């Protein structure tokens, strides 16, 4: 059981929930898009656009975190992820799925740099290499477990209805 009185554990759990929200649908996203009559070529295009978005958004989201704070960057990540998953749930056309993927990529960019820096500062880990190493190890271990479980659960829920996986991702992201 994770002691949530410990700030480091709270950060590790928050990161685990964020990563799980993405992987809840990761295992089924291609099948979901195919069920929405998106072709394999269009899916490839969506994923290429995702990669381009990572490239385009990485530095601006880092600047955002520097100007407006890491905590606000994490909030922006949750908001843009929520928009992206909502688009995925209610979309039926390639153009809207591209918009959804762009928002999801933006969410990942907001999260990626800001989370580690915010966690290190908030947990006062900068000056203690041993504590920082333990935190990184704990965070990675928890992420691995949560990602594996969320991928399995996401696939199971999709066997009933693909949208169940996307709604579950939304709930995790909002947490």
PyMOL commands that set and color helices and strands:
alter all, ss='L'
color gray80, all
select helices_A, chain A and resi 7-26+29-35+40-68+70-90+94-122+129-158+162-174
alter helices_A, ss='H'
color red, helices_A
deselect
rebuild
show_as cartoon
